[in-house]
Amino acid sequence: MYSSTEAKVALIIGAGDSTGGAIAKKFAAEGYIACVTRRDAEKLQPLVDSIRERGGEAHGFASDARKEEEVVALVEHIEANIGPIDVLVFNIGANVPCSILDETARKYFKIWEMACFSGFLNTREVAKRMVTRQRGTILFTGATAALRGAANFSAFAGAKHALRALAQSASRELAPQNIHVAHIVVDGAIDTDFIRTQFPERYALKDQDGILNPEHIADNYWYLHTQPRDAWTFELDLRPWIEKW
């Protein structure tokens, strides 16, 4: 069991090698216990090791965020054995392009489960605990698709639109309970191995600050978490200066 003097927990759902990992490192560096999830726990080990090597505390969990029983068990375990979840970051992407003419019902539904339904499950379970403590922060990673649907992204756009609506409703309901809910629109290519290998021309813009640095994205998540409640931001747009919008 944890004691009241121990650090609070930042739970990052979808702690990948880029944005999610950077957010976990940022909160750990600020004294939070980073609890990070992916479906494959082995892929989390380098992140957990990196945080610990820097003097932080981190725990990795294999969890399918679409499965209600796994989400309930994860939150219960963290709250009972590690610490109170003070920050929830929902960072699952599901950016899978496909023509609406070829999209299958199964894949469309899976993308919605990943990008929206799992956001609801995790928000519900964590918010139950936050309400009893009358404090907390819930941050949703959105995308351009949350604002407009592009050709060949009907499933992703539908899911991200729905996630934004979930964030809006949660914010309006939970703000009076001293829980800050925010939605972050990440608009642009991010410095990842995928962009480096699949879009080398775009990656070449890195030297011109033309792609998003995951550490700078993480800085903005921390900024949202530390805002005074008389000036809370609900929606924050992050994009490189060269990005058209």
ChimeraX attribute file (.defattr): number of C-alpha atoms within 10 A of each C-alpha:
attribute: neighborCount
match mode: 1-to-1
recipient: residues
	/A:1	9
	/A:2	14
	/A:3	10
	/A:4	9
	/A:5	7
	/A:6	13
	/A:7	20
	/A:8	19
	/A:9	24
	/A:10	27
	/A:11	31
	/A:12	25
	/A:13	26
	/A:14	22
	/A:15	26
	/A:16	21
	/A:17	15
	/A:18	17
	/A:19	23
	/A:20	26
	/A:21	25
	/A:22	21
	/A:23	29
	/A:24	27
	/A:25	25
	/A:26	22
	/A:27	24
	/A:28	24
	/A:29	17
	/A:30	11
	/A:31	16
	/A:32	24
	/A:33	27
	/A:34	29
	/A:35	24
	/A:36	27
	/A:37	25
	/A:38	20
	/A:39	15
	/A:40	13
	/A:41	13
	/A:42	11
	/A:43	16
	/A:44	22
	/A:45	15
	/A:46	12
	/A:47	22
	/A:48	21
	/A:49	16
	/A:50	15
	/A:51	23
	/A:52	16
	/A:53	10
	/A:54	11
	/A:55	12
	/A:56	20
	/A:57	21
	/A:58	23
	/A:59	19
	/A:60	22
	/A:61	17
	/A:62	16
	/A:63	20
	/A:64	18
	/A:65	27
	/A:66	20
	/A:67	15
	/A:68	16
	/A:69	12
	/A:70	16
	/A:71	21
	/A:72	16
	/A:73	12
	/A:74	19
	/A:75	17
	/A:76	15
	/A:77	12
	/A:78	18
	/A:79	16
	/A:80	12
	/A:81	11
	/A:82	19
	/A:83	22
	/A:84	25
	/A:85	25
	/A:86	23
	/A:87	27
	/A:88	22
	/A:89	26
	/A:90	26
	/A:91	22
	/A:92	22
	/A:93	18
	/A:94	17
	/A:95	17
	/A:96	13
	/A:97	15
	/A:98	17
	/A:99	12
	/A:100	13
	/A:101	7
	/A:102	8
	/A:103	15
	/A:104	13
	/A:105	9
	/A:106	8
	/A:107	13
	/A:108	18
	/A:109	13
	/A:110	17
	/A:111	21
	/A:112	22
	/A:113	18
	/A:114	20
	/A:115	29
	/A:116	26
	/A:117	22
	/A:118	22
	/A:119	25
	/A:120	19
	/A:121	18
	/A:122	25
	/A:123	22
	/A:124	15
	/A:125	17
	/A:126	24
	/A:127	24
	/A:128	10
	/A:129	18
	/A:130	22
	/A:131	15
	/A:132	9
	/A:133	14
	/A:134	14
	/A:135	19
	/A:136	24
	/A:137	24
	/A:138	27
	/A:139	24
	/A:140	24
	/A:141	24
	/A:142	28
	/A:143	23
	/A:144	19
	/A:145	22
	/A:146	22
	/A:147	14
	/A:148	14
	/A:149	16
	/A:150	12
	/A:151	11
	/A:152	16
	/A:153	19
	/A:154	20
	/A:155	28
	/A:156	27
	/A:157	25
	/A:158	20
	/A:159	28
	/A:160	28
	/A:161	22
	/A:162	18
	/A:163	24
	/A:164	24
	/A:165	15
	/A:166	18
	/A:167	24
	/A:168	16
	/A:169	12
	/A:170	20
	/A:171	20
	/A:172	14
	/A:173	12
	/A:174	20
	/A:175	17
	/A:176	12
	/A:177	17
	/A:178	15
	/A:179	24
	/A:180	26
	/A:181	29
	/A:182	26
	/A:183	27
	/A:184	23
	/A:185	20
	/A:186	20
	/A:187	19
	/A:188	19
	/A:189	21
	/A:190	23
	/A:191	19
	/A:192	16
	/A:193	12
	/A:194	12
	/A:195	16
	/A:196	16
	/A:197	10
	/A:198	10
	/A:199	12
	/A:200	11
	/A:201	11
	/A:202	15
	/A:203	21
	/A:204	14
	/A:205	13
	/A:206	17
	/A:207	8
	/A:208	11
	/A:209	12
	/A:210	20
	/A:211	24
	/A:212	21
	/A:213	18
	/A:214	18
	/A:215	18
	/A:216	15
	/A:217	22
	/A:218	21
	/A:219	15
	/A:220	16
	/A:221	22
	/A:222	17
	/A:223	11
	/A:224	23
	/A:225	22
	/A:226	12
	/A:227	12
	/A:228	10
	/A:229	12
	/A:230	6
	/A:231	7
	/A:232	15
	/A:233	17
	/A:234	16
	/A:235	18
	/A:236	15
	/A:237	13
	/A:238	17
	/A:239	19
	/A:240	18
	/A:241	12
	/A:242	12
	/A:243	12
	/A:244	8
	/A:245	7
